[in-house]
Amino acid sequence: MHQPLIIEPRQKADACVIWLHGLGADRYDFLPVAEALQEVLPSTRFVLPQAPTRAVTINAGYAMPSWYDILAMSPARAINREQLEGSTLQLIRLIEAQRDSGIDPARIILAGFSQGGAVVLHCAFLRWQGPLGGVLALSTYAPTFDAALQLPEEKQQLPTFFLHGSQDEVVNPAMGRAAYDFLAERGVAAAWQEYPMGHEVLPSEIRDIGYWLNARLRLLC
């Protein structure tokens, strides 16, 4: 298993963003984004983990970096739940490692793109039991959010920023919006922002993420 990339800030780290890549990408995918964001977040460490390589059913069984197997695309994603839980455990261990290194978990932000975002949402709202600083959900969806689910009060205090392309051909914007609506209806401090793009990341989106992270971490000082 690959070790995560750890990008140390110029100043002593007092916050951390753990950022999961999407299907078929790798731990270097968001390295330029992390380095750009550190220009405005000089004391924030970025941790970029790598998904294991495994066969992906919807891609004709080809092996690629994947947080979990996707078995079917419609009407909603059918996924390998056991693999999702394994990736969630990997993420929890990274949170714990940052906590043990001296970073307050309330200053740890979870971020994920596409499939990585699905893992982040599952971890933050259904599995991680401690505090967090917030969640960034990029071009993603929430395959484990169930209509009957009730969130504890502490989860309602977890700010979550959804960012999605209005022309996303991989993760339909309606899937991301459904995840946002699910949290907003349960009192979570969630925000939604669309961009004129497909399944990608734009400079304007990264700029908005920088503003959001800066505001969150200032509030948590």
C-alpha positions as CSV (number, residue, x, y, z in Angstrom):
1,M,0.0,0.0,0.0
2,H,1.3,3.5,-0.9
3,Q,2.0,5.9,1.8
4,P,0.1,9.1,1.6
5,L,1.8,12.3,0.3
6,I,2.2,14.7,3.2
7,I,2.8,18.4,2.1
8,E,4.1,20.3,5.1
9,P,3.3,24.0,5.3
10,R,5.9,26.8,5.6
11,Q,4.9,27.5,9.2
12,K,4.3,25.0,12.0
13,A,1.2,23.0,11.1
14,D,-1.8,23.8,13.3
15,A,-4.5,22.4,10.9
16,C,-4.7,19.6,8.3
17,V,-6.7,18.8,5.2
18,I,-7.0,15.1,4.2
19,W,-7.9,15.0,0.5
20,L,-9.1,11.9,-1.3
21,H,-8.7,11.6,-5.1
22,G,-11.3,10.2,-7.5
23,L,-11.6,6.9,-9.3
24,G,-8.6,6.1,-11.5
25,A,-6.5,8.9,-10.2
26,D,-3.8,8.8,-7.6
27,R,-2.3,10.6,-4.6
28,Y,-0.5,13.1,-6.9
29,D,-3.8,14.3,-8.6
30,F,-4.5,17.1,-6.1
31,L,-0.8,17.9,-5.3
32,P,-0.9,21.2,-7.4
33,V,-4.1,22.2,-5.6
34,A,-2.7,21.5,-2.2
35,E,0.4,23.5,-3.0
36,A,-1.7,26.4,-4.3
37,L,-3.9,26.4,-1.3
38,Q,-0.9,26.5,1.1
39,E,-0.1,30.0,-0.4
40,V,-3.2,31.2,1.6
41,L,-3.0,28.6,4.3
42,P,0.6,28.8,5.4
43,S,0.1,26.6,8.6
44,T,-2.1,23.9,7.1
45,R,-0.7,20.4,6.3
46,F,-2.2,18.5,3.4
47,V,-2.4,14.7,3.4
48,L,-3.1,13.0,0.1
49,P,-3.8,9.3,0.4
50,Q,-3.7,6.7,-2.4
51,A,-6.6,4.3,-3.1
52,P,-5.7,0.6,-3.6
53,T,-5.6,-0.7,-7.1
54,R,-8.4,-3.1,-7.8
55,A,-10.8,-4.3,-10.5
56,V,-13.7,-2.0,-11.2
57,T,-16.8,-3.7,-12.6
58,I,-18.2,-0.8,-14.6
59,N,-14.9,-0.3,-16.3
60,A,-14.9,-3.8,-17.8
61,G,-13.1,-5.2,-14.7
62,Y,-9.9,-3.2,-15.4
63,A,-7.7,-2.7,-12.3
64,M,-7.2,1.0,-11.3
65,P,-6.9,3.0,-8.1
66,S,-10.4,2.8,-6.5
67,W,-11.7,3.4,-3.1
68,Y,-14.4,0.8,-3.8
69,D,-15.8,-1.2,-6.7
70,I,-18.7,0.2,-8.6
71,L,-21.0,-2.6,-9.7
72,A,-23.6,-0.6,-11.7
73,M,-24.3,3.0,-12.6
74,S,-28.1,3.2,-12.5
75,P,-30.6,3.9,-11.3
76,A,-28.2,4.7,-8.5
77,R,-24.7,3.6,-7.9
78,A,-24.4,0.0,-6.7
79,I,-21.2,-0.3,-4.8
80,N,-19.1,-2.8,-2.8
81,R,-20.0,-1.7,0.7
82,E,-17.2,-3.8,2.3
83,Q,-14.6,-2.0,0.3
84,L,-16.1,1.3,1.1
85,E,-15.8,0.5,4.8
86,G,-12.2,-0.5,4.3
87,S,-11.4,2.8,2.7
88,T,-13.3,4.6,5.5
89,L,-11.1,2.8,8.1
90,Q,-8.0,3.9,6.2
91,L,-9.3,7.5,6.4
92,I,-10.0,7.2,10.1
93,R,-6.5,6.0,10.7
94,L,-5.2,9.1,8.9
95,I,-7.4,11.3,11.1
96,E,-6.0,9.5,14.2
97,A,-2.5,9.9,13.0
98,Q,-2.9,13.7,12.6
99,R,-4.6,13.9,16.0
100,D,-1.7,11.9,17.5
101,S,0.8,14.3,15.8
102,G,-0.7,17.2,17.7
103,I,-3.4,18.5,15.3
104,D,-6.7,19.2,17.1
105,P,-9.4,17.0,15.2
106,A,-11.6,20.1,15.3
107,R,-9.0,21.6,12.9
108,I,-8.9,18.6,10.5
109,I,-10.9,19.1,7.3
110,L,-11.9,16.1,5.1
111,A,-12.0,16.7,1.4
112,G,-12.8,14.3,-1.5
113,F,-13.4,14.4,-5.2
114,S,-16.0,12.1,-6.8
115,Q,-15.6,8.6,-5.4
116,G,-13.2,10.1,-2.8
117,G,-15.9,12.5,-1.7
118,A,-18.3,9.6,-1.2
119,V,-15.8,8.0,1.3
120,V,-15.4,11.4,3.0
121,L,-19.2,11.9,3.5
122,H,-19.6,8.3,4.7
123,C,-16.7,8.7,7.2
124,A,-17.6,12.2,8.5
125,F,-21.3,11.6,9.0
126,L,-21.7,7.8,9.7
127,R,-18.4,6.5,11.1
128,W,-16.1,9.1,12.7
129,Q,-17.1,9.6,16.3
130,G,-15.0,12.7,17.2
131,P,-15.0,16.4,16.2
132,L,-13.9,17.6,12.7
133,G,-13.4,21.0,11.3
134,G,-15.5,20.5,8.2
135,V,-16.1,18.6,4.9
136,L,-15.4,19.6,1.3
137,A,-17.5,17.5,-1.1
138,L,-16.3,18.0,-4.8
139,S,-18.3,16.6,-7.7
140,T,-19.5,13.7,-5.5
141,Y,-22.5,11.8,-4.1
142,A,-23.5,9.9,-1.0
143,P,-24.4,6.2,-1.7
144,T,-24.8,5.4,2.0
145,F,-27.2,8.2,3.0
146,D,-30.5,6.6,3.9
147,A,-33.8,8.4,4.2
148,A,-34.4,6.9,7.6
149,L,-31.0,8.1,9.0
150,Q,-31.1,10.5,11.9
151,L,-28.0,12.5,12.6
152,P,-26.8,13.3,16.2
153,E,-26.7,16.9,17.2
154,E,-22.9,17.2,16.9
155,K,-23.1,16.2,13.2
156,Q,-25.5,19.1,12.6
157,Q,-22.6,21.4,13.6
158,L,-20.3,20.0,10.9
159,P,-20.0,22.6,8.0
160,T,-20.0,20.9,4.6
161,F,-19.3,22.6,1.3
162,F,-20.6,20.9,-1.8
163,L,-19.1,22.0,-5.2
164,H,-20.3,20.5,-8.4
165,G,-20.2,21.1,-12.2
166,S,-23.6,21.9,-13.8
167,Q,-22.5,19.8,-16.9
168,D,-21.0,16.9,-14.9
169,E,-21.4,13.8,-17.2
170,V,-19.9,11.4,-14.6
171,V,-21.7,12.3,-11.4
172,N,-25.0,13.9,-12.3
173,P,-25.5,17.2,-10.4
174,A,-28.8,15.8,-9.1
175,M,-26.8,13.1,-7.2
176,G,-24.7,15.7,-5.5
177,R,-27.7,17.9,-4.8
178,A,-29.5,15.0,-3.2
179,A,-26.6,14.5,-0.8
180,Y,-26.7,18.3,0.0
181,D,-30.4,18.2,0.5
182,F,-30.2,15.2,2.8
183,L,-27.8,17.1,5.1
184,A,-29.6,20.4,4.9
185,E,-32.9,18.9,5.8
186,R,-31.3,17.4,8.9
187,G,-30.0,20.8,10.1
188,V,-26.4,20.4,8.9
189,A,-24.6,23.7,8.0
190,A,-24.3,22.8,4.4
191,A,-23.6,25.0,1.4
192,W,-24.0,24.3,-2.3
193,Q,-22.1,25.9,-5.2
194,E,-22.4,25.0,-8.9
195,Y,-19.8,25.9,-11.6
196,P,-20.1,25.8,-15.5
197,M,-18.0,22.7,-15.9
198,G,-18.0,18.9,-16.3
199,H,-16.4,16.4,-14.0
200,E,-13.3,18.5,-13.2
201,V,-11.9,21.2,-11.1
202,L,-11.7,24.9,-12.1
203,P,-9.4,27.6,-10.8
204,S,-12.4,29.6,-9.6
205,E,-13.5,26.6,-7.6
206,I,-10.1,26.3,-5.9
207,R,-10.3,30.0,-5.1
208,D,-13.6,29.5,-3.4
209,I,-12.3,26.5,-1.5
210,G,-9.4,28.6,-0.3
211,Y,-11.8,31.3,1.0
212,W,-13.9,28.7,2.7
213,L,-11.0,26.9,4.3
214,N,-9.5,30.2,5.5
215,A,-12.8,31.3,7.0
216,R,-13.3,27.9,8.7
217,L,-9.8,27.7,10.2
218,R,-10.0,31.3,11.4
219,L,-13.2,30.6,13.2
220,L,-11.6,27.5,14.8
221,C,-8.6,29.4,16.2
